[in-house]
Amino acid sequence: MQNLRRASQGIFLLIFLFLFIQTESKGADELGYPVKFFLDFDPLIFITTLLSSHSVQKAFYLSVIVIIITLLLGRVFCGWACPLGTLNNITGSFSKRRRNAPSVNWNRAKYYILIFLLASSLFTMQLTGIVDPISLLIRSLSVSIYPLFNLSIASAFDSAYNSGPKGIVEITEPIYAVLKNNLLAFAQPYFLQSAFIGAIFLFILGLNLYEKRFWCRHLCPLGALLGILSRYSLLRREVSEGCNECGACASVCQGGAHPDTRGKWMPSECLYCRNCDDICPQKAVFFGFGKKENVLGTDLRRRHVIASAMGGVMVVPLLRTAPLSMPVNLSPQLIRPPGSLEEREFLKRCVKCGECMKVCITNGLQPSFLEAGLEGIWSPMLVPRIGYCEFRCTLCGQVCPTGAIKKLSQNEKASVKIGLAVIDKSRCLPHAHATPCIVCEEVCPTPKKAVWFEKAEVRGRGGELITLQQPRVDISLCIGCGICETKCPVQGMPAIYVINAGESRSEYNRLLL
């Protein structure tokens, strides 16, 4: 059973990584793979999105399958399928410490976190994506680990190409071509907060060196939800009279479920890894569809449960009384992807998974920090100086699992405004320096150019008369895609930049009312 479980974990991890790699444009405006497959099967995101927005995407009903499987077979998703759990397992195998004794006080923490998230979701605040294991893993890989992997591989092959031994290029270049076509990103991605988000992820993995599957045992809210459901599962662990409480099973228990002590067995902590079945020298442990027995439940203290629920309730007004939570006070740099719902509805649904950032073909979508307040941390925002919104691209709406970004057709996308370009005349070459420049008008993608020119005659320093074309922005035509800011030749602060005024999704954020 141990070998079968490891094979299952490996298969699901490979499927996850394959779909993650496929979350990238291959030249067409369709991905061709169900890249949000694992998010669609996540019951925690399903429940909290339903509570916070009172609506979910149809694909999320696939998560009911996980709930049914848990009620039948126990917490097998955690032990056999969860990709983050598998990575925790792999990392824990490098630890030489034999610290598998369960930390009784710590394992309650994940239930308090779950209660906190459910309470905040009930009062319309979606915070689950920050700590949900699937969302956390995709975000960490998209924003930090995958860009680091790309840069490391490219640097290694570049070094071999530029300064490697004679003849090495004939070997390395074909290998690099295969990697470029199948594994590496089309262009090197760069993300804000990459080091910060990556450090959090590596810290979670590093906890396994202290105690194996520390995250799964003590902190994972999805594990807590499935643990509650697994108390009612039909498949149960049973121990025969031949058990002499030797403790062999406790040394290999991945969930810290007290398998070695009668009367203390905790089915909600069991990951159904079946290690105890394999290692038992008396062959006294077996799993079957037996009758329900009296088992030890999770000892949650009433005052801690109440405190967790009250914390989830109080965090809503606490975060929403910040000035940035008011529609009229949104940071002008907070430019959401095309198809995004109105800001309050967007935050009710967005789980900060990073799928839209991973699929953005220009690398323009970046994780926000405090531009939307603490409630919106790590939600996507367009940073035009890094990359613009491609006029014919609709991929971000295709990969959003919760509907925070609507799936648009190309015709719908062409008419959606996400902001407005503004010209800084003090930096613009034709306005401030009597120097010809027409870049912003050249790159403007709208059928009728949103950037147009006004002829002006100015005098140079020597008194000569110079005729220039000075750019202006047509408010009615500009969609805020940001390509003018991306391509502006003025270094540092660009002479033309995009703010979120005029976005289609808001009735209030208008330049002209």
Order of alpha helices (4+ residues) and beta strands (2+ residues): alpha-alpha-alpha-alpha-alpha-alpha-alpha-alpha-alpha-alpha-alpha-beta-alpha-alpha-beta-alpha-alpha-alpha-beta-beta-alpha-alpha-beta-alpha-alpha-beta-beta-alpha-beta
